[in-house]
Amino acid sequence: MQTKNNNIKISKEAVNVLITVIASALSAFGLHIFVYPASFAPAGVDGIATMLQKATHFNAGYFSLMINIPLLIAAWFVLKKKYVIYTVLFTVISSLMLVLLENIGFYQYTEENAGLIAAVFSGVMLGVRTGAMLKIGASTGGVDIVAGIVQRKRQYGSIERVISLICYAIIAVSFFVYDNNLNSVLLSIVQMFVFEKASAVLMKDTRNAVEFKIITRNPEELKNDIIYGLKHGATLVEGTGMFTDEGNSIIISVVNIRQIPEFLRLIKKYPDTFVYYSDVTGVKGNFRWKKDDIAK
């Protein structure tokens, strides 16, 4: 049993390493192909490195390493070691790939008036790489490290607010780096919007469902219909009407989206029942996706 668990752990770490390598490649290609030739700075450390490259003509990969090294050293003493190790791996690989792509003269998207396309596609690529790293319990370095340290020190603070403030400050500075060109700032904002959407999609569970909340005086009848008809479980909560002060039952059940019509037809059998439902993003645990699934 111990050997089996060790093998599973090794396999999981191997997958995480592969994900880190792929995320690093996405990062390097997204920046080199789309961002640099379009003359705008993405948010975060990538933006700082990009602006330094613009000002000094040294590859942004070197600056990314220089900025992240002190942050990673600080993170080693504050954050989880696994988080830091994978973040170091990502930072090193992505930075070296940026240097390599420049040295070999790799393709860059330089079509005329293609700034918007560059912002959108780089936003998707950088968003996917960030979402992938966060999903394995690591990060892409830079602002994420700062936010993680702040979150550790102030657990109830808004980590999203910290990230947003830093990112928008970097974007604001890019206005002066790119010769007071407002177009560069606008492209950065578009890229950041797409980036956030892409990373959020990857972080969410793609298996969505619907939560029904039913207020009824017939919980036993509904119980049979839900469990044996829909093949779903439910949670029963006792409640009291605020207007009538009469007792009633609240049934909470999560079902597949395609079962909405079937559930609503079931509810019509009980005219004195009140029901409402809403989307549930991400479902984990003991949940039947098909009627013939085995209940645990």
C-alpha positions as protocol buffer text, in pm:
chain_id: "A"
residue {
  index: 1
  type: MET
  ca { x: 0 y: 0 z: 0 }
}
residue {
  index: 2
  type: GLN
  ca { x: 283 y: 238 z: 88 }
}
residue {
  index: 3
  type: THR
  ca { x: 455 y: 167 z: -246 }
}
residue {
  index: 4
  type: LYS
  ca { x: 129 y: 233 z: -433 }
}
residue {
  index: 5
  type: ASN
  ca { x: 81 y: 565 z: -256 }
}
residue {
  index: 6
  type: ASN
  ca { x: 439 y: 665 z: -336 }
}
residue {
  index: 7
  type: ASN
  ca { x: 388 y: 579 z: -703 }
}
residue {
  index: 8
  type: ILE
  ca { x: 70 y: 786 z: -716 }
}
residue {
  index: 9
  type: LYS
  ca { x: 250 y: 1079 z: -553 }
}
residue {
  index: 10
  type: ILE
  ca { x: 541 y: 1054 z: -799 }
}
residue {
  index: 11
  type: SER
  ca { x: 301 y: 1038 z: -1094 }
}
residue {
  index: 12
  type: LYS
  ca { x: 116 y: 1346 z: -967 }
}
residue {
  index: 13
  type: GLU
  ca { x: 439 y: 1542 z: -928 }
}
residue {
  index: 14
  type: ALA
  ca { x: 548 y: 1435 z: -1278 }
}
residue {
  index: 15
  type: VAL
  ca { x: 221 y: 1571 z: -1417 }
}
residue {
  index: 16
  type: ASN
  ca { x: 273 y: 1894 z: -1223 }
}
residue {
  index: 17
  type: VAL
  ca { x: 623 y: 1932 z: -1368 }
}
residue {
  index: 18
  type: LEU
  ca { x: 485 y: 1878 z: -1719 }
}
residue {
  index: 19
  type: ILE
  ca { x: 213 y: 2139 z: -1657 }
}
residue {
  index: 20
  type: THR
  ca { x: 479 y: 2382 z: -1534 }
}
residue {
  index: 21
  type: VAL
  ca { x: 689 y: 2330 z: -1848 }
}
residue {
  index: 22
  type: ILE
  ca { x: 385 y: 2382 z: -2074 }
}
residue {
  index: 23
  type: ALA
  ca { x: 281 y: 2693 z: -1879 }
}
residue {
  index: 24
  type: SER
  ca { x: 635 y: 2830 z: -1910 }
}
residue {
  index: 25
  type: ALA
  ca { x: 628 y: 2775 z: -2287 }
}
residue {
  index: 26
  type: LEU
  ca { x: 288 y: 2946 z: -2317 }
}
residue {
  index: 27
  type: SER
  ca { x: 422 y: 3241 z: -2123 }
}
residue {
  index: 28
  type: ALA
  ca { x: 735 y: 3280 z: -2333 }
}
residue {
  index: 29
  type: PHE
  ca { x: 557 y: 3238 z: -2667 }
}
residue {
  index: 30
  type: GLY
  ca { x: 274 y: 3472 z: -2568 }
}
residue {
  index: 31
  type: LEU
  ca { x: 513 y: 3747 z: -2466 }
}
residue {
  index: 32
  type: HIS
  ca { x: 762 y: 3706 z: -2752 }
}
residue {
  index: 33
  type: ILE
  ca { x: 514 y: 3656 z: -3035 }
}
residue {
  index: 34
  type: PHE
  ca { x: 239 y: 3901 z: -2939 }
}
residue {
  index: 35
  type: VAL
  ca { x: 334 y: 4142 z: -2658 }
}
residue {
  index: 36
  type: TYR
  ca { x: 681 y: 4269 z: -2748 }
}
residue {
  index: 37
  type: PRO
  ca { x: 616 y: 4362 z: -3114 }
}
residue {
  index: 38
  type: ALA
  ca { x: 282 y: 4527 z: -3023 }
}
residue {
  index: 39
  type: SER
  ca { x: 452 y: 4780 z: -2790 }
}
residue {
  index: 40
  type: PHE
  ca { x: 248 y: 4752 z: -2473 }
}
residue {
  index: 41
  type: ALA
  ca { x: 319 y: 4622 z: -2125 }
}
residue {
  index: 42
  type: PRO
  ca { x: 115 y: 4344 z: -1964 }
}
residue {
  index: 43
  type: ALA
  ca { x: 27 y: 4364 z: -1596 }
}
residue {
  index: 44
  type: GLY
  ca { x: 256 y: 4239 z: -1320 }
}
residue {
  index: 45
  type: VAL
  ca { x: 625 y: 4157 z: -1333 }
}
residue {
  index: 46
  type: ASP
  ca { x: 589 y: 4068 z: -1701 }
}
residue {
  index: 47
  type: GLY
  ca { x: 499 y: 4433 z: -1757 }
}
residue {
  index: 48
  type: ILE
  ca { x: 795 y: 4562 z: -1559 }
}
residue {
  index: 49
  type: ALA
  ca { x: 1034 y: 4333 z: -1747 }
}
residue {
  index: 50
  type: THR
  ca { x: 878 y: 4435 z: -2079 }
}
residue {
  index: 51
  type: MET
  ca { x: 921 y: 4806 z: -2005 }
}
residue {
  index: 52
  type: LEU
  ca { x: 1282 y: 4752 z: -1894 }
}
residue {
  index: 53
  type: GLN
  ca { x: 1347 y: 4566 z: -2218 }
}
residue {
  index: 54
  type: LYS
  ca { x: 1199 y: 4858 z: -2411 }
}
residue {
  index: 55
  type: ALA
  ca { x: 1417 y: 5108 z: -2224 }
}
residue {
  index: 56
  type: THR
  ca { x: 1747 y: 4914 z: -2219 }
}
residue {
  index: 57
  type: HIS
  ca { x: 1718 y: 4671 z: -2514 }
}
residue {
  index: 58
  type: PHE
  ca { x: 1819 y: 4381 z: -2286 }
}
residue {
  index: 59
  type: ASN
  ca { x: 1602 y: 4071 z: -2302 }
}
residue {
  index: 60
  type: ALA
  ca { x: 1306 y: 4073 z: -2061 }
}
residue {
  index: 61
  type: GLY
  ca { x: 1395 y: 3720 z: -1950 }
}
residue {
  index: 62
  type: TYR
  ca { x: 1697 y: 3853 z: -1761 }
}
residue {
  index: 63
  type: PHE
  ca { x: 1487 y: 4118 z: -1586 }
}
residue {
  index: 64
  type: SER
  ca { x: 1219 y: 3864 z: -1497 }
}
residue {
  index: 65
  type: LEU
  ca { x: 1481 y: 3653 z: -1320 }
}
residue {
  index: 66
  type: MET
  ca { x: 1634 y: 3953 z: -1144 }
}
residue {
  index: 67
  type: ILE
  ca { x: 1296 y: 4071 z: -1012 }
}
residue {
  index: 68
  type: ASN
  ca { x: 1167 y: 3729 z: -910 }
}
residue {
  index: 69
  type: ILE
  ca { x: 1479 y: 3599 z: -730 }
}
residue {
  index: 70
  type: PRO
  ca { x: 1447 y: 3825 z: -420 }
}
residue {
  index: 71
  type: LEU
  ca { x: 1070 y: 3765 z: -413 }
}
residue {
  index: 72
  type: LEU
  ca { x: 1121 y: 3388 z: -426 }
}
residue {
  index: 73
  type: ILE
  ca { x: 1380 y: 3403 z: -148 }
}
residue {
  index: 74
  type: ALA
  ca { x: 1132 y: 3590 z: 71 }
}
residue {
  index: 75
  type: ALA
  ca { x: 857 y: 3344 z: -25 }
}
residue {
  index: 76
  type: TRP
  ca { x: 1074 y: 3048 z: 81 }
}
residue {
  index: 77
  type: PHE
  ca { x: 1050 y: 3162 z: 444 }
}
residue {
  index: 78
  type: VAL
  ca { x: 681 y: 3250 z: 436 }
}
residue {
  index: 79
  type: LEU
  ca { x: 495 y: 3034 z: 184 }
}
residue {
  index: 80
  type: LYS
  ca { x: 476 y: 2659 z: 126 }
}
residue {
  index: 81
  type: LYS
  ca { x: 791 y: 2500 z: -12 }
}
residue {
  index: 82
  type: LYS
  ca { x: 606 y: 2322 z: -293 }
}
residue {
  index: 83
  type: TYR
  ca { x: 460 y: 2656 z: -406 }
}
residue {
  index: 84
  type: VAL
  ca { x: 806 y: 2813 z: -418 }
}
residue {
  index: 85
  type: ILE
  ca { x: 975 y: 2517 z: -593 }
}
residue {
  index: 86
  type: TYR
  ca { x: 727 y: 2507 z: -880 }
}
residue {
  index: 87
  type: THR
  ca { x: 728 y: 2886 z: -907 }
}
residue {
  index: 88
  type: VAL
  ca { x: 1108 y: 2880 z: -931 }
}
residue {
  index: 89
  type: LEU
  ca { x: 1088 y: 2613 z: -1202 }
}
residue {
  index: 90
  type: PHE
  ca { x: 837 y: 2820 z: -1399 }
}
residue {
  index: 91
  type: THR
  ca { x: 1039 y: 3142 z: -1363 }
}
residue {
  index: 92
  type: VAL
  ca { x: 1366 y: 2983 z: -1476 }
}
residue {
  index: 93
  type: ILE
  ca { x: 1221 y: 2796 z: -1775 }
}
residue {
  index: 94
  type: SER
  ca { x: 1006 y: 3086 z: -1902 }
}
residue {
  index: 95
  type: SER
  ca { x: 1292 y: 3336 z: -1864 }
}
residue {
  index: 96
  type: LEU
  ca { x: 1543 y: 3113 z: -2045 }
}
residue {
  index: 97
  type: MET
  ca { x: 1292 y: 3050 z: -2322 }
}
residue {
  index: 98
  type: LEU
  ca { x: 1248 y: 3425 z: -2372 }
}
residue {
  index: 99
  type: VAL
  ca { x: 1623 y: 3461 z: -2418 }
}
residue {
  index: 100
  type: LEU
  ca { x: 1633 y: 3161 z: -2653 }
}
residue {
  index: 101
  type: LEU
  ca { x: 1344 y: 3285 z: -2869 }
}
residue {
  index: 102
  type: GLU
  ca { x: 1516 y: 3620 z: -2918 }
}
residue {
  index: 103
  type: ASN
  ca { x: 1854 y: 3462 z: -2997 }
}
residue {
  index: 104
  type: ILE
  ca { x: 1713 y: 3234 z: -3266 }
}
residue {
  index: 105
  type: GLY
  ca { x: 1501 y: 3512 z: -3413 }
}
residue {
  index: 106
  type: PHE
  ca { x: 1172 y: 3329 z: -3355 }
}
residue {
  index: 107
  type: TYR
  ca { x: 860 y: 3453 z: -3536 }
}
residue {
  index: 108
  type: GLN
  ca { x: 679 y: 3762 z: -3405 }
}
residue {
  index: 109
  type: TYR
  ca { x: 332 y: 3882 z: -3500 }
}
residue {
  index: 110
  type: THR
  ca { x: 396 y: 4220 z: -3662 }
}
residue {
  index: 111
  type: GLU
  ca { x: 92 y: 4271 z: -3883 }
}
residue {
  index: 112
  type: GLU
  ca { x: -15 y: 4633 z: -3930 }
}
residue {
  index: 113
  type: ASN
  ca { x: -276 y: 4760 z: -3681 }
}
residue {
  index: 114
  type: ALA
  ca { x: -275 y: 4423 z: -3503 }
}
residue {
  index: 115
  type: GLY
  ca { x: -243 y: 4556 z: -3149 }
}
residue {
  index: 116
  type: LEU
  ca { x: -592 y: 4443 z: -3043 }
}
residue {
  index: 117
  type: ILE
  ca { x: -537 y: 4092 z: -3176 }
}
residue {
  index: 118
  type: ALA
  ca { x: -204 y: 4077 z: -2993 }
}
residue {
  index: 119
  type: ALA
  ca { x: -367 y: 4192 z: -2668 }
}
residue {
  index: 120
  type: VAL
  ca { x: -645 y: 3933 z: -2692 }
}
residue {
  index: 121
  type: PHE
  ca { x: -432 y: 3634 z: -2786 }
}
residue {
  index: 122
  type: SER
  ca { x: -154 y: 3715 z: -2540 }
}
residue {
  index: 123
  type: GLY
  ca { x: -421 y: 3761 z: -2272 }
}
residue {
  index: 124
  type: VAL
  ca { x: -557 y: 3414 z: -2343 }
}
residue {
  index: 125
  type: MET
  ca { x: -213 y: 3251 z: -2340 }
}
residue {
  index: 126
  type: LEU
  ca { x: -95 y: 3426 z: -2023 }
}
residue {
  index: 127
  type: GLY
  ca { x: -430 y: 3366 z: -1855 }
}
residue {
  index: 128
  type: VAL
  ca { x: -416 y: 2993 z: -1927 }
}
residue {
  index: 129
  type: ARG
  ca { x: -57 y: 2967 z: -1801 }
}
residue {
  index: 130
  type: THR
  ca { x: -148 y: 3150 z: -1477 }
}
residue {
  index: 131
  type: GLY
  ca { x: -462 y: 2942 z: -1421 }
}
residue {
  index: 132
  type: ALA
  ca { x: -267 y: 2621 z: -1477 }
}
residue {
  index: 133
  type: MET
  ca { x: 2 y: 2719 z: -1226 }
}
residue {
  index: 134
  type: LEU
  ca { x: -252 y: 2826 z: -963 }
}
residue {
  index: 135
  type: LYS
  ca { x: -440 y: 2500 z: -1010 }
}
residue {
  index: 136
  type: ILE
  ca { x: -133 y: 2291 z: -916 }
}
residue {
  index: 137
  type: GLY
  ca { x: -70 y: 2509 z: -610 }
}
residue {
  index: 138
  type: ALA
  ca { x: 202 y: 2734 z: -752 }
}
residue {
  index: 139
  type: SER
  ca { x: 223 y: 3065 z: -938 }
}
residue {
  index: 140
  type: THR
  ca { x: 394 y: 3254 z: -1217 }
}
residue {
  index: 141
  type: GLY
  ca { x: 591 y: 3462 z: -968 }
}
residue {
  index: 142
  type: GLY
  ca { x: 598 y: 3838 z: -934 }
}
residue {
  index: 143
  type: VAL
  ca { x: 274 y: 3994 z: -816 }
}
residue {
  index: 144
  type: ASP
  ca { x: 131 y: 3652 z: -721 }
}
residue {
  index: 145
  type: ILE
  ca { x: 416 y: 3606 z: -472 }
}
residue {
  index: 146
  type: VAL
  ca { x: 359 y: 3950 z: -323 }
}
residue {
  index: 147
  type: ALA
  ca { x: -13 y: 3879 z: -293 }
}
residue {
  index: 148
  type: GLY
  ca { x: 54 y: 3539 z: -135 }
}
residue {
  index: 149
  type: ILE
  ca { x: 282 y: 3691 z: 128 }
}
residue {
  index: 150
  type: VAL
  ca { x: 29 y: 3966 z: 203 }
}
residue {
  index: 151
  type: GLN
  ca { x: -247 y: 3705 z: 232 }
}
residue {
  index: 152
  type: ARG
  ca { x: -35 y: 3503 z: 476 }
}
residue {
  index: 153
  type: LYS
  ca { x: 24 y: 3807 z: 696 }
}
residue {
  index: 154
  type: ARG
  ca { x: -327 y: 3947 z: 666 }
}
residue {
  index: 155
  type: GLN
  ca { x: -551 y: 3647 z: 618 }
}
residue {
  index: 156
  type: TYR
  ca { x: -873 y: 3845 z: 607 }
}
residue {
  index: 157
  type: GLY
  ca { x: -751 y: 4113 z: 370 }
}
residue {
  index: 158
  type: SER
  ca { x: -855 y: 4136 z: 4 }
}
residue {
  index: 159
  type: ILE
  ca { x: -579 y: 3969 z: -196 }
}
residue {
  index: 160
  type: GLU
  ca { x: -754 y: 4053 z: -524 }
}
residue {
  index: 161
  type: ARG
  ca { x: -745 y: 4422 z: -437 }
}
residue {
  index: 162
  type: VAL
  ca { x: -369 y: 4406 z: -373 }
}
residue {
  index: 163
  type: ILE
  ca { x: -308 y: 4239 z: -711 }
}
residue {
  index: 164
  type: SER
  ca { x: -533 y: 4483 z: -898 }
}
residue {
  index: 165
  type: LEU
  ca { x: -372 y: 4793 z: -746 }
}
residue {
  index: 166
  type: ILE
  ca { x: -21 y: 4676 z: -833 }
}
residue {
  index: 167
  type: CYS
  ca { x: -121 y: 4575 z: -1187 }
}
residue {
  index: 168
  type: TYR
  ca { x: -298 y: 4900 z: -1266 }
}
residue {
  index: 169
  type: ALA
  ca { x: -6 y: 5100 z: -1125 }
}
residue {
  index: 170
  type: ILE
  ca { x: 231 y: 4916 z: -1361 }
}
residue {
  index: 171
  type: ILE
  ca { x: -2 y: 4978 z: -1655 }
}
residue {
  index: 172
  type: ALA
  ca { x: -18 y: 5349 z: -1568 }
}
residue {
  index: 173
  type: VAL
  ca { x: 363 y: 5374 z: -1571 }
}
residue {
  index: 174
  type: SER
  ca { x: 373 y: 5215 z: -1917 }
}
residue {
  index: 175
  type: PHE
  ca { x: 210 y: 5532 z: -2057 }
}
residue {
  index: 176
  type: PHE
  ca { x: 538 y: 5720 z: -2005 }
}
residue {
  index: 177
  type: VAL
  ca { x: 762 y: 5434 z: -2118 }
}
residue {
  index: 178
  type: TYR
  ca { x: 584 y: 5409 z: -2452 }
}
residue {
  index: 179
  type: ASP
  ca { x: 621 y: 5780 z: -2538 }
}
residue {
  index: 180
  type: ASN
  ca { x: 296 y: 5898 z: -2374 }
}
residue {
  index: 181
  type: ASN
  ca { x: 100 y: 5671 z: -2605 }
}
residue {
  index: 182
  type: LEU
  ca { x: -251 y: 5609 z: -2472 }
}
residue {
  index: 183
  type: ASN
  ca { x: -297 y: 5321 z: -2714 }
}
residue {
  index: 184
  type: SER
  ca { x: -36 y: 5121 z: -2521 }
}
residue {
  index: 185
  type: VAL
  ca { x: -231 y: 5168 z: -2198 }
}
residue {
  index: 186
  type: LEU
  ca { x: -560 y: 5067 z: -2363 }
}
residue {
  index: 187
  type: LEU
  ca { x: -403 y: 4753 z: -2507 }
}
residue {
  index: 188
  type: SER
  ca { x: -268 y: 4667 z: -2161 }
}
residue {
  index: 189
  type: ILE
  ca { x: -617 y: 4703 z: -2010 }
}
residue {
  index: 190
  type: VAL
  ca { x: -771 y: 4484 z: -2282 }
}
residue {
  index: 191
  type: GLN
  ca { x: -502 y: 4223 z: -2229 }
}
residue {
  index: 192
  type: MET
  ca { x: -556 y: 4225 z: -1852 }
}
residue {
  index: 193
  type: PHE
  ca { x: -934 y: 4181 z: -1897 }
}
residue {
  index: 194
  type: VAL
  ca { x: -888 y: 3881 z: -2129 }
}
residue {
  index: 195
  type: PHE
  ca { x: -617 y: 3745 z: -1900 }
}
residue {
  index: 196
  type: GLU
  ca { x: -850 y: 3749 z: -1598 }
}
residue {
  index: 197
  type: LYS
  ca { x: -1131 y: 3579 z: -1790 }
}
residue {
  index: 198
  type: ALA
  ca { x: -902 y: 3307 z: -1928 }
}
residue {
  index: 199
  type: SER
  ca { x: -746 y: 3227 z: -1592 }
}
residue {
  index: 200
  type: ALA
  ca { x: -1089 y: 3223 z: -1422 }
}
residue {
  index: 201
  type: VAL
  ca { x: -1226 y: 2973 z: -1676 }
}
residue {
  index: 202
  type: LEU
  ca { x: -936 y: 2738 z: -1612 }
}
residue {
  index: 203
  type: MET
  ca { x: -971 y: 2766 z: -1235 }
}
residue {
  index: 204
  type: LYS
  ca { x: -1340 y: 2678 z: -1233 }
}
residue {
  index: 205
  type: ASP
  ca { x: -1475 y: 2327 z: -1252 }
}
residue {
  index: 206
  type: THR
  ca { x: -1630 y: 2281 z: -1596 }
}
residue {
  index: 207
  type: ARG
  ca { x: -1900 y: 2054 z: -1454 }
}
residue {
  index: 208
  type: ASN
  ca { x: -2178 y: 2294 z: -1366 }
}
residue {
  index: 209
  type: ALA
  ca { x: -2515 y: 2211 z: -1214 }
}
residue {
  index: 210
  type: VAL
  ca { x: -2829 y: 2375 z: -1075 }
}
residue {
  index: 211
  type: GLU
  ca { x: -2931 y: 2414 z: -711 }
}
residue {
  index: 212
  type: PHE
  ca { x: -3301 y: 2388 z: -631 }
}
residue {
  index: 213
  type: LYS
  ca { x: -3441 y: 2524 z: -305 }
}
residue {
  index: 214
  type: ILE
  ca { x: -3793 y: 2406 z: -231 }
}
residue {
  index: 215
  type: ILE
  ca { x: -4019 y: 2529 z: 49 }
}
residue {
  index: 216
  type: THR
  ca { x: -4292 y: 2271 z: 107 }
}
residue {
  index: 217
  type: ARG
  ca { x: -4521 y: 2096 z: 353 }
}
residue {
  index: 218
  type: ASN
  ca { x: -4487 y: 1767 z: 169 }
}
residue {
  index: 219
  type: PRO
  ca { x: -4123 y: 1672 z: 225 }
}
residue {
  index: 220
  type: GLU
  ca { x: -4182 y: 1295 z: 234 }
}
residue {
  index: 221
  type: GLU
  ca { x: -4359 y: 1286 z: -103 }
}
residue {
  index: 222
  type: LEU
  ca { x: -4094 y: 1508 z: -261 }
}
residue {
  index: 223
  type: LYS
  ca { x: -3822 y: 1294 z: -105 }
}
residue {
  index: 224
  type: ASN
  ca { x: -3941 y: 988 z: -294 }
}
residue {
  index: 225
  type: ASP
  ca { x: -3969 y: 1175 z: -624 }
}
residue {
  index: 226
  type: ILE
  ca { x: -3623 y: 1330 z: -595 }
}
residue {
  index: 227
  type: ILE
  ca { x: -3438 y: 1022 z: -474 }
}
residue {
  index: 228
  type: TYR
  ca { x: -3613 y: 752 z: -679 }
}
residue {
  index: 229
  type: GLY
  ca { x: -3735 y: 958 z: -974 }
}
residue {
  index: 230
  type: LEU
  ca { x: -3448 y: 1198 z: -1040 }
}
residue {
  index: 231
  type: LYS
  ca { x: -3187 y: 975 z: -875 }
}
residue {
  index: 232
  type: HIS
  ca { x: -3049 y: 1268 z: -673 }
}
residue {
  index: 233
  type: GLY
  ca { x: -3004 y: 1328 z: -304 }
}
residue {
  index: 234
  type: ALA
  ca { x: -3125 y: 1629 z: -108 }
}
residue {
  index: 235
  type: THR
  ca { x: -3085 y: 1805 z: 224 }
}
residue {
  index: 236
  type: LEU
  ca { x: -3387 y: 1871 z: 445 }
}
residue {
  index: 237
  type: VAL
  ca { x: -3400 y: 2178 z: 670 }
}
residue {
  index: 238
  type: GLU
  ca { x: -3688 y: 2270 z: 899 }
}
residue {
  index: 239
  type: GLY
  ca { x: -3805 y: 2630 z: 880 }
}
residue {
  index: 240
  type: THR
  ca { x: -4078 y: 2873 z: 987 }
}
residue {
  index: 241
  type: GLY
  ca { x: -4263 y: 3120 z: 768 }
}
residue {
  index: 242
  type: MET
  ca { x: -4199 y: 3477 z: 889 }
}
residue {
  index: 243
  type: PHE
  ca { x: -4541 y: 3600 z: 779 }
}
residue {
  index: 244
  type: THR
  ca { x: -4757 y: 3305 z: 892 }
}
residue {
  index: 245
  type: ASP
  ca { x: -4535 y: 3167 z: 1170 }
}
residue {
  index: 246
  type: GLU
  ca { x: -4625 y: 2823 z: 1038 }
}
residue {
  index: 247
  type: GLY
  ca { x: -4371 y: 2542 z: 1014 }
}
residue {
  index: 248
  type: ASN
  ca { x: -4249 y: 2415 z: 678 }
}
residue {
  index: 249
  type: SER
  ca { x: -3960 y: 2224 z: 526 }
}
residue {
  index: 250
  type: ILE
  ca { x: -3683 y: 2347 z: 298 }
}
residue {
  index: 251
  type: ILE
  ca { x: -3536 y: 2093 z: 58 }
}
residue {
  index: 252
  type: ILE
  ca { x: -3203 y: 2170 z: -109 }
}
residue {
  index: 253
  type: SER
  ca { x: -3105 y: 1957 z: -407 }
}
residue {
  index: 254
  type: VAL
  ca { x: -2835 y: 1991 z: -674 }
}
residue {
  index: 255
  type: VAL
  ca { x: -2918 y: 1842 z: -1015 }
}
residue {
  index: 256
  type: ASN
  ca { x: -2780 y: 1840 z: -1368 }
}
residue {
  index: 257
  type: ILE
  ca { x: -2868 y: 2133 z: -1593 }
}
residue {
  index: 258
  type: ARG
  ca { x: -3054 y: 1904 z: -1836 }
}
residue {
  index: 259
  type: GLN
  ca { x: -3278 y: 1787 z: -1554 }
}
residue {
  index: 260
  type: ILE
  ca { x: -3431 y: 2132 z: -1496 }
}
residue {
  index: 261
  type: PRO
  ca { x: -3747 y: 2061 z: -1703 }
}
residue {
  index: 262
  type: GLU
  ca { x: -3792 y: 1723 z: -1535 }
}
residue {
  index: 263
  type: PHE
  ca { x: -3753 y: 1879 z: -1190 }
}
residue {
  index: 264
  type: LEU
  ca { x: -4002 y: 2155 z: -1269 }
}
residue {
  index: 265
  type: ARG
  ca { x: -4257 y: 1901 z: -1397 }
}
residue {
  index: 266
  type: LEU
  ca { x: -4214 y: 1714 z: -1071 }
}
residue {
  index: 267
  type: ILE
  ca { x: -4279 y: 2029 z: -867 }
}
residue {
  index: 268
  type: LYS
  ca { x: -4611 y: 2092 z: -1049 }
}
residue {
  index: 269
  type: LYS
  ca { x: -4753 y: 1793 z: -861 }
}
residue {
  index: 270
  type: TYR
  ca { x: -4738 y: 2004 z: -542 }
}
residue {
  index: 271
  type: PRO
  ca { x: -4931 y: 2331 z: -592 }
}
residue {
  index: 272
  type: ASP
  ca { x: -4860 y: 2460 z: -241 }
}
residue {
  index: 273
  type: THR
  ca { x: -4485 y: 2436 z: -295 }
}
residue {
  index: 274
  type: PHE
  ca { x: -4256 y: 2735 z: -358 }
}
residue {
  index: 275
  type: VAL
  ca { x: -3934 y: 2672 z: -550 }
}
residue {
  index: 276
  type: TYR
  ca { x: -3646 y: 2869 z: -696 }
}
residue {
  index: 277
  type: TYR
  ca { x: -3322 y: 2759 z: -856 }
}
residue {
  index: 278
  type: SER
  ca { x: -2986 y: 2906 z: -951 }
}
residue {
  index: 279
  type: ASP
  ca { x: -2667 y: 2806 z: -1132 }
}
residue {
  index: 280
  type: VAL
  ca { x: -2393 y: 2632 z: -936 }
}
residue {
  index: 281
  type: THR
  ca { x: -2042 y: 2675 z: -1073 }
}
residue {
  index: 282
  type: GLY
  ca { x: -1827 y: 2375 z: -990 }
}
residue {
  index: 283
  type: VAL
  ca { x: -1952 y: 2056 z: -828 }
}
residue {
  index: 284
  type: LYS
  ca { x: -1738 y: 1815 z: -628 }
}
residue {
  index: 285
  type: GLY
  ca { x: -1798 y: 1524 z: -398 }
}
residue {
  index: 286
  type: ASN
  ca { x: -2076 y: 1264 z: -394 }
}
residue {
  index: 287
  type: PHE
  ca { x: -2288 y: 1368 z: -691 }
}
residue {
  index: 288
  type: ARG
  ca { x: -2464 y: 1158 z: -953 }
}
residue {
  index: 289
  type: TRP
  ca { x: -2413 y: 1285 z: -1307 }
}
residue {
  index: 290
  type: LYS
  ca { x: -2614 y: 999 z: -1458 }
}
residue {
  index: 291
  type: LYS
  ca { x: -2920 y: 814 z: -1334 }
}
residue {
  index: 292
  type: ASP
  ca { x: -2740 y: 482 z: -1332 }
}
residue {
  index: 293
  type: ASP
  ca { x: -2445 y: 611 z: -1127 }
}
residue {
  index: 294
  type: ILE
  ca { x: -2388 y: 413 z: -806 }
}
residue {
  index: 295
  type: ALA
  ca { x: -2473 y: 610 z: -494 }
}
residue {
  index: 296
  type: LYS
  ca { x: -2201 y: 609 z: -230 }
}
